[in-house]
Amino acid sequence: MTDTTPPPAPRWLAFAPAIALVLTLCGALLTGGEYISTQARHTREIEELRKHDTEDRERREERITDIRERTIRIEARLDALVPDDRKPGR
């Protein structure tokens, strides 16, 4: 008669649930670390954009002020060169 007992299971199979748990935790930690890194990068980029926006706004205001000053000077010259016939009393 032949022996019908199945062969014993490999030893590592007993540790399969523990191995799966460890791998799952490692994956979760790596994913969490990547998420935190992404958040930090986005925060840094937003701060840079805000800084550049503030600098651009200041430059734009300076240019507008310069344009207004030049416009006022040009208008003053035109008023001196061209007599204004619309003034009352003339």
Secondary structure, DSSP 8 states (H G I E B T S, - for coil): ----------GGGGGHHHHHHHHHHHHHHHHHHHHHHHHHHHHHHHHHHHHHHHHHHHHHHHHHHHHHHHHHHHHHHHHHHS--TTSTT-
